Each structure stands twice: as structure tokens, then as C-alpha cells.
Amino acid sequence: MNPTFVRSLLLTAGAIAITALILYTMGQPLICKCGYVKFWQGVVASSENSQHIADWYTPSHVIHGILFFGLFSWLLPRAGLATRLGASLIFECAWEIVENTDMVINRYRESTISLDYFGDSVLNSSADIAAMAVGFLLAARLPVWTSILIVIGFETLTAWMIRDGLTLNVLMLIWPMDAVKAWQGG
């Protein structure tokens, strides 16, 4: 097995473990309070959203990885892949921790249609970090145009299927717009 790939896996596993421990000590449930684990949770307006392994927000974490690959390739052009992945993991793990603070959870509930959002399960946050690492490693292997198509495709798919995605999520957290909130509400 490729040593760089093995280092990347170990780095990702370590970052996930540390973040999972922090989230658990913050009071986030290990798994869905429903008591079971599903691979896919496709209903956004549900108390089980962001509680299982994957959901409609998983593509946004793959996009994070693609964007982090581009950012750190630009900022750290001489750094190795593992170093750039490590920098990406710091930001992704920090986001998962901040996202599960009362301040951000309340912001989601006030500014978006996520009225039943109470944070992610530790399992979901861990899977989100892994999805970011997958996006990062995909971007490292694929031509730039393919990465761009993945970003556009995922944003289009989630906007069409759930009226949300990374761009709309960021917009509504930073600068909530009543018109967008109304459109998202259907």
C-alpha cells in the first residue's frame, strides 16, 4: 500500500478520534437518540437528520475537501500531501466542534429552516470528517476540471433535492435572507 495513503488514513483516523472525544465530552450523542444507526438518512426535516452516517449534507463535506485541497495547494505549494491534509483536517474538525456549540446550533435554528436541529451525533460528525478527507484525496488524484464538475454537480443536486447545499448553508448562516428561507421552506 502507498505510504502516503497510509499516512493520510492514520492522520484522518486520529483527527476523527480526537474530535469524536471532544464532541462526546460536549454532550453530543454517540449515535442517533432513536437508538439505531442507518447508512443514509434522506429526510432533512427530521430529528434524525445529521444523526446517521450519511445524509444530504454529506456532499457539502466532500466539497469542503475539494476546496481545502485547492486552498492548501495554493497556500502551501511545497508541502506534502499529508501536511496539506493535516491542515484541512484541523479546519474540518474545528468546524465540526464549533458547529455543535449552542451558539451555532441556535443560529441554524433561527436563520434556516432547520427548526429541529440540535447538533450532529458523534457518528455523523465523524463521517463528515471522513467525507472531507475523501473529497481532499479525490481532488489530489483527479484533474481540476473533474473536481469543479463534482462541486457543481453536488451543489446542483442538493439545491434541487432539498433546497440547500454548501453555498446556501453558508449564506444563511452569515447573511440570512427571508426570500431564501421562504424558498427553502417550500
C-alpha positions as CSV (number, residue, x, y, z in Angstrom):
1,M,0.0,0.0,0.0
2,N,1.2,3.5,-0.8
3,P,2.9,5.0,2.3
4,T,1.4,8.5,1.6
5,F,-2.1,6.9,1.5
6,V,-1.4,5.0,4.8
7,R,-0.2,8.3,6.5
8,S,-3.4,10.0,5.2
9,L,-5.6,7.3,6.6
10,L,-3.8,7.3,10.0
11,L,-3.9,11.1,10.1
12,T,-7.7,11.1,9.3
13,A,-8.4,8.4,11.9
14,G,-6.5,10.3,14.6
15,A,-8.3,13.6,13.8
16,I,-11.7,11.8,13.9
17,A,-10.9,10.1,17.2
18,I,-9.8,13.4,18.9
19,T,-12.8,15.3,17.5
20,A,-15.2,12.5,18.5
21,L,-13.9,12.6,22.1
22,I,-14.3,16.4,22.2
23,L,-17.8,16.2,20.8
24,Y,-18.8,13.5,23.2
25,T,-17.5,15.4,26.2
26,M,-19.5,18.4,24.9
27,G,-22.6,16.3,25.3
28,Q,-23.3,15.2,21.7
29,P,-24.9,11.8,21.5
30,L,-22.7,9.0,20.1
31,I,-25.5,7.8,17.7
32,C,-29.0,8.9,16.9
33,K,-31.2,9.2,20.0
34,C,-33.6,6.9,18.1
35,G,-31.2,4.1,19.2
36,Y,-30.2,2.7,15.8
37,V,-27.7,3.5,13.0
38,K,-28.6,4.0,9.3
39,F,-26.2,4.5,6.5
40,W,-28.4,7.0,4.8
41,Q,-30.9,9.5,6.3
42,G,-32.7,11.1,3.4
43,V,-35.4,13.1,5.2
44,V,-34.0,16.6,6.0
45,A,-36.9,17.8,8.1
46,S,-36.5,15.1,10.7
47,S,-35.0,14.8,14.1
48,E,-32.8,12.0,12.6
49,N,-31.1,14.4,10.1
50,S,-27.4,14.8,10.9
51,Q,-27.6,11.8,13.2
52,H,-26.7,8.9,11.0
53,I,-23.7,8.1,8.8
54,A,-24.7,10.0,5.6
55,D,-27.3,12.5,4.7
56,W,-28.0,15.2,2.2
57,Y,-25.2,17.3,3.8
58,T,-22.5,14.7,3.2
59,P,-21.8,16.1,-0.3
60,S,-21.0,19.5,1.2
61,H,-18.3,17.9,3.3
62,V,-16.8,16.3,0.1
63,I,-16.9,19.8,-1.3
64,H,-15.0,21.1,1.8
65,G,-12.3,18.6,1.0
66,I,-12.0,19.6,-2.6
67,L,-11.9,23.3,-1.6
68,F,-9.3,22.7,1.1
69,F,-7.1,20.8,-1.4
70,G,-7.2,23.8,-3.7
71,L,-6.6,26.3,-0.9
72,F,-3.7,24.5,0.7
73,S,-2.2,23.6,-2.6
74,W,-2.1,27.3,-3.3
75,L,-1.0,28.4,0.3
76,L,1.4,25.5,0.9
77,P,2.7,24.6,-2.6
78,R,5.8,22.9,-1.4
79,A,4.2,21.0,1.4
80,G,3.5,17.3,1.1
81,L,0.0,15.8,0.7
82,A,-0.1,14.7,4.3
83,T,0.7,18.2,5.5
84,R,-2.0,19.7,3.4
85,L,-4.4,17.1,4.5
86,G,-3.5,17.7,8.1
87,A,-4.2,21.5,7.7
88,S,-7.5,20.6,6.1
89,L,-8.4,18.2,9.0
90,I,-7.6,21.0,11.5
91,F,-10.2,23.2,9.8
92,E,-12.8,20.5,9.3
93,C,-12.5,19.2,12.8
94,A,-12.7,22.7,14.2
95,W,-15.8,23.3,12.2
96,E,-17.4,20.1,13.5
97,I,-16.7,21.2,17.1
98,V,-17.9,24.8,16.5
99,E,-21.0,23.6,14.6
100,N,-22.1,21.7,17.6
101,T,-21.9,24.6,20.1
102,D,-25.1,26.1,21.4
103,M,-24.3,29.4,19.6
104,V,-24.1,27.8,16.1
105,I,-27.0,25.4,16.7
106,N,-29.2,28.3,17.7
107,R,-28.1,30.2,14.7
108,Y,-29.1,27.4,12.4
109,R,-32.5,27.2,14.1
110,E,-33.0,31.0,13.9
111,S,-31.7,31.6,10.3
112,T,-32.6,28.4,8.4
113,I,-35.5,26.0,8.1
114,S,-33.7,23.6,10.5
115,L,-36.0,24.1,13.4
116,D,-35.5,20.6,14.8
117,Y,-31.7,20.8,14.6
118,F,-30.0,20.1,17.9
119,G,-26.5,19.3,16.5
120,D,-24.8,16.3,15.0
121,S,-24.3,12.9,16.6
122,V,-20.6,12.0,17.1
123,L,-21.1,9.3,14.4
124,N,-22.4,11.9,11.9
125,S,-19.6,14.4,12.6
126,S,-17.0,11.6,12.3
127,A,-18.5,10.6,8.9
128,D,-18.5,14.2,7.8
129,I,-14.8,14.5,8.6
130,A,-14.2,11.3,6.6
131,A,-16.2,12.7,3.7
132,M,-14.0,15.8,3.7
133,A,-10.9,13.6,3.6
134,V,-12.4,11.7,0.7
135,G,-13.0,14.9,-1.2
136,F,-9.5,16.1,-0.5
137,L,-8.0,12.8,-1.7
138,L,-10.2,12.8,-4.8
139,A,-9.1,16.3,-5.7
140,A,-5.5,15.2,-5.2
141,R,-6.0,12.5,-7.8
142,L,-8.4,14.0,-10.3
143,P,-8.0,16.7,-12.9
144,V,-9.1,20.1,-11.7
145,W,-12.0,20.2,-14.2
146,T,-13.3,17.0,-12.7
147,S,-13.2,18.4,-9.2
148,I,-15.0,21.5,-10.4
149,L,-17.7,19.3,-12.0
150,I,-18.1,17.4,-8.7
151,V,-18.6,20.7,-6.8
152,I,-21.1,22.0,-9.3
153,G,-22.9,18.6,-9.5
154,F,-23.2,18.3,-5.7
155,E,-24.4,21.8,-5.3
156,T,-27.0,21.5,-8.1
157,L,-28.2,18.1,-6.8
158,T,-28.7,19.3,-3.2
159,A,-30.3,22.5,-4.3
160,W,-32.7,20.6,-6.4
161,M,-33.4,17.8,-3.9
162,I,-33.5,19.6,-0.6
163,R,-33.3,23.3,-1.5
164,D,-30.0,23.6,0.4
165,G,-26.3,22.9,0.0
166,L,-23.0,24.3,1.0
167,T,-23.4,27.7,-0.7
168,L,-26.9,28.2,0.7
169,N,-25.9,27.0,4.1
170,V,-23.1,29.4,4.4
171,L,-25.2,32.3,3.0
172,M,-28.0,31.6,5.5
173,L,-25.6,31.4,8.5
174,I,-23.7,34.6,7.5
175,W,-26.4,36.7,5.9
176,P,-29.9,35.2,6.3
177,M,-32.4,36.2,3.7
178,D,-36.1,35.9,4.2
179,A,-36.7,35.1,0.5
180,V,-34.2,32.2,0.6
181,K,-35.7,30.9,3.9
182,A,-39.2,31.0,2.3
183,W,-38.0,29.2,-0.8
184,Q,-36.2,26.6,1.3
185,G,-39.4,26.1,3.3
186,G,-41.2,25.1,0.1
